[in-house]
């Protein structure tokens, strides 16, 4: 099967999108599911020369099962497992930027399911894990997950405050993540949580990068507005840059914000329906359909980023050579 290279498109977008694409698509930003890493490792082994960034998630997916209350060997055992996975990825693509997510405990799959008590919730458990990981395995590039309670955006302040009270060294870590919003489809709730996170984290660290786990595609325009208005661009000599065409400012804005998703395989866009000549909405059933769905997802992402030039370039891969005047109706 002919290889499709979307590296240039990904690099042009104003937000870094991590995913695990179809096996015949070359893409630079990869997320590995630590719960089932084999597929991700195979992809990295195949395209290691093209990969620029990798996030290894914590394996939090196991908590989709309401009967699971902890990682198989606790957060410490999971941390060592993540360390071994990090070493494998580093051996395969040593020039890539690799981050590992500290084992965390979510509250959005099954609210309060991972609370040990009213005083020791998923937030306290996550803080305990972060403190142990950063102290005992400092050689890893840790992505610090800021957890929250289900549908409670202001609770991120509890997580950040607990980290500070327990001596977490914010200055040593530059990449933080908004967690417990993977299941939310409320854009207002997602944005409120992220704004709360930024405001509270700025009390301890002025400059940081922000990742959003599993966020809904429709929230991208609002996320870009947050990046624009909440991140102060400071140039190399320490003066503020306000010129929208300033290349260094654009670099800072892009590398400030990232998100991940593998939901491109789920309910299709109307564009996909036209291409596969079906009026039914269903998840992809073959590798060819995975490629079509993925290309349409990237096209929609380009559109939401107001990069219609990139969207049209992506759609040419599907044999659509004329620019689409109307927006792609999406169901992501």
C-alpha positions in Angstrom: 0.0 0.0 0.0 1.3 3.5 -0.9 2.6 5.5 2.0 0.8 8.8 2.8 3.0 11.4 4.5 1.2 14.0 6.6 4.3 15.3 8.4 4.3 18.7 6.7 0.6 19.2 7.4 1.1 18.3 11.1 4.0 20.7 11.4 2.0 23.6 9.9 -0.9 23.4 12.4 -1.0 25.8 15.3 -1.6 23.0 17.8 0.3 19.8 18.2 -1.9 16.8 17.7 -0.8 13.4 19.1 -2.4 10.2 17.8 -1.7 6.7 16.5 -2.5 6.8 12.8 -3.2 4.0 10.3 -0.1 1.9 9.6 0.4 3.3 6.1 0.3 7.0 7.2 3.5 8.8 8.1 2.9 11.1 11.0 5.3 12.9 13.4 3.4 13.1 16.8 2.6 9.7 18.3 0.9 8.7 21.6 1.4 5.2 22.9 -1.2 3.5 25.0 0.9 2.1 27.9 -1.9 -0.5 28.6 -1.5 -1.9 25.1 1.8 -0.6 23.8 2.6 -3.2 21.1 0.7 -1.4 18.2 2.4 1.9 19.1 5.8 0.3 19.3 5.3 -1.4 15.9 4.4 2.0 14.3 7.5 3.7 15.9 9.7 0.8 14.8 8.4 1.3 11.2 8.6 5.1 11.0 11.2 6.0 13.6 13.0 8.3 11.1 9.9 10.5 10.8 8.8 10.7 14.4 9.5 14.0 16.2 7.4 13.7 19.4 6.1 10.8 21.5 3.8 10.8 24.6 3.6 7.6 26.6 0.3 7.7 28.5 0.0 6.3 32.0 -2.2 3.3 31.1 -5.2 5.0 32.7 -7.5 3.2 30.3 -7.6 0.2 32.7 -10.0 2.2 34.9 -12.7 2.0 32.3 -13.5 -1.2 34.2 -15.3 -0.1 37.4 -13.9 -3.1 39.2 -10.3 -2.0 38.7 -9.2 0.3 41.6 -5.4 0.5 41.0 -2.6 -0.3 38.5 -1.6 -4.0 38.6 1.4 -3.3 40.8 0.3 0.1 42.1 1.6 3.4 40.8 5.2 2.5 41.7 5.1 -0.7 39.6 3.4 1.2 36.8 6.1 3.8 36.9 8.9 1.2 36.4 6.9 -0.3 33.6 6.6 3.1 32.0 10.4 3.6 32.4 11.1 0.4 30.5 8.7 1.5 27.8 10.4 4.8 27.6 13.8 3.1 27.1 12.4 1.1 24.2 11.0 4.1 22.5 14.2 6.1 23.1 16.2 3.2 21.5 13.9 3.3 18.4 13.8 7.1 17.9 16.5 8.7 19.9 16.1 12.1 18.2 12.5 12.4 19.2 11.1 14.4 22.1 9.7 11.7 24.5 7.5 12.4 27.5 6.0 9.9 30.0 2.8 10.6 31.9 3.0 10.0 35.6 0.5 7.3 36.7 -2.6 9.1 37.6 -6.1 8.4 38.8 -9.1 9.8 36.9 -12.6 10.6 38.0 -14.4 10.8 34.7 -14.9 7.1 33.8 -16.7 6.3 37.0 -17.0 9.2 39.4 -15.6 8.5 42.9 -14.8 5.0 42.0 -11.1 5.6 42.7 -11.6 7.6 45.9 -10.3 5.8 49.0 -12.3 8.2 51.2 -13.9 11.6 51.1 -10.5 13.0 52.2 -8.3 10.8 49.9 -9.7 11.1 46.4 -8.3 10.5 43.0 -6.6 13.9 43.3 -4.6 12.9 46.4 -3.7 9.6 44.9 -2.4 11.3 41.7 -0.4 13.8 43.8 1.2 10.9 45.7 2.2 9.2 42.5 3.6 12.4 40.9 5.8 13.1 44.0 7.1 9.6 44.1 7.8 9.4 40.4 9.7 12.7 40.1 11.7 11.9 43.2 12.6 8.2 42.5 12.9 8.2 38.7 14.1 11.7 37.9 15.8 10.8 34.6 12.5 10.5 32.7 10.8 13.5 31.0 7.7 13.4 33.1 4.4 14.9 31.8 2.6 16.1 34.9 -1.1 15.3 34.9 -3.3 17.7 36.8 -6.3 15.7 38.0 -9.7 17.0 38.9 -13.0 15.7 40.2 -15.7 14.8 37.7 -17.5 17.9 36.3 -15.7 20.2 38.8 -13.3 22.5 37.0 -12.3 24.4 40.1 -11.0 21.2 41.7 -7.8 21.4 39.7 -6.7 24.1 42.2 -6.7 21.3 44.9 -4.3 19.2 42.9 -1.9 22.1 42.2 -2.1 23.3 45.8 -1.3 19.8 47.2 1.7 19.5 44.9 3.0 22.8 46.1 2.4 22.0 49.8 4.3 18.8 49.4 7.4 20.4 47.9 6.9 19.6 44.2 9.6 21.4 42.2 7.5 23.1 39.5 10.6 24.8 38.0 12.0 21.4 37.0 9.1 20.4 34.8 7.8 22.3 31.7 5.0 20.0 30.5 1.6 19.7 32.3 -1.6 18.0 31.3 -5.3 18.7 31.9 -6.9 15.4 32.9 -10.3 14.1 33.8 -12.0 15.6 30.8 -11.7 12.7 28.3 -15.4 11.8 28.7 -16.7 15.4 28.7 -18.6 16.7 25.7 -19.3 20.1 27.3 -17.0 22.6 25.7 -17.8 25.1 28.5 -16.8 22.7 31.2 -13.6 21.8 29.3 -12.6 25.4 28.8 -13.4 26.4 32.4 -11.2 23.5 33.7 -8.3 24.5 31.5 -8.6 28.2 32.4 -8.7 27.2 36.1 -5.6 25.1 35.6 -3.7 27.9 33.8 -4.6 30.5 36.5 -3.6 28.2 39.4 -0.5 26.8 37.8 0.8 30.3 37.0 1.0 31.0 40.8 4.0 28.6 40.8 5.3 28.6 37.3 4.9 31.3 34.7 6.0 29.4 31.6 4.9 25.9 30.9 3.5 23.8 28.0 0.0 22.4 28.2 -1.4 19.1 27.0 -5.1 18.2 27.0 -5.9 14.5 27.1 -8.6 13.1 24.8 -10.4 16.4 24.2 -13.4 16.7 21.9 -12.5 17.9 18.4 -15.1 20.7 18.5 -13.3 22.4 21.4 -10.2 23.1 19.3 -11.2 26.7 18.3 -11.7 27.6 22.0 -8.4 25.9 22.9 -6.6 28.0 20.3 -8.1 31.2 21.8 -6.9 30.2 25.2 -3.4 29.7 23.8 -3.5 33.1 22.2 -4.8 35.1 25.2 -3.5 33.2 28.2 0.1 32.6 27.1 2.4 35.6 27.3 4.9 35.4 24.4 8.3 36.6 25.5 11.0 36.8 22.9 14.7 35.9 23.3 15.7 39.2 24.8 12.8 39.2 27.3 10.5 41.8 25.7 6.8 41.0 25.0 5.9 40.3 21.4 2.5 41.3 20.2 3.0 41.2 16.4 0.8 38.3 15.1 3.2 37.7 12.3 6.2 37.4 14.6 7.7 33.9 13.8 9.1 33.4 17.3 5.7 34.2 18.8 4.0 31.7 16.5 6.6 29.1 17.5 5.8 29.7 21.2 2.1 29.6 20.7 2.3 26.3 18.8 4.6 24.6 21.2 2.5 25.8 24.1 -0.5 23.7 23.4 -1.1 20.0 22.4 -3.8 17.4 22.6 -4.3 13.8 21.7 -7.1 11.6 20.3 -7.6 8.3 18.5 -11.3 8.8 18.0 -10.9 9.3 14.3 -12.1 5.7 13.9 -15.5 6.5 15.3 -18.7 8.0 13.9 -18.0 9.3 10.5 -18.3 12.8 8.9 -20.8 13.4 6.1 -17.7 13.7 3.9 -16.7 10.2 4.7 -20.3 9.0 4.0 -20.0 10.4 0.5 -16.6 8.9 -0.2 -17.6 5.4 0.9 -21.1 5.8 -0.7 -23.1 5.0 2.4 -25.7 6.9 4.4 -25.0 4.9 7.5 -22.8 6.1 10.3 -20.4 3.5 11.6 -16.9 3.0 12.9 -14.3 2.0 10.3 -14.2 -1.7 9.4 -11.0 -1.9 7.3 -7.5 -0.4 6.9 -8.7 1.5 3.9 -11.6 3.0 5.8 -9.2 3.9 8.7 -7.1 5.9 6.2 -10.1 7.7 4.8 -11.4 8.5 8.3 -8.0 9.7 9.5 -7.5 12.0 6.5 -11.0 13.4 7.0 -10.3 14.0 10.7 -7.1 15.9 9.8 -9.0 17.9 7.2 -11.5 18.8 9.8 -8.8 19.8 12.3 -7.2 22.0 9.7 -10.6 23.6 9.1 -11.1 24.3 12.9 -7.6 25.9 13.0 -8.7 28.2 10.1 -6.1 26.6 7.8 -8.3 26.0 4.8 -5.3 25.8 2.6 -4.0 22.8 4.5 -7.5 21.3 4.5 -7.7 21.4 0.7 -4.2 19.9 0.5 -5.2 17.0 2.7 -8.5 16.4 0.8 -6.5 16.1 -2.5 -5.2 12.8 -1.0 -8.8 11.5 -1.4 -9.1 12.8 -4.9 -11.0 15.9 -4.0 -9.3 18.6 -6.1 -11.8 21.4 -5.8 -11.9 23.4 -2.6 -15.1 22.8 -0.6 -16.8 26.1 0.0 -18.9 25.0 2.9 -17.5 23.6 6.1 -17.2 19.8 6.6 -20.2 18.7 8.7 -18.7 16.6 11.4 -19.9 14.2 14.0 -16.7 13.7 16.0 
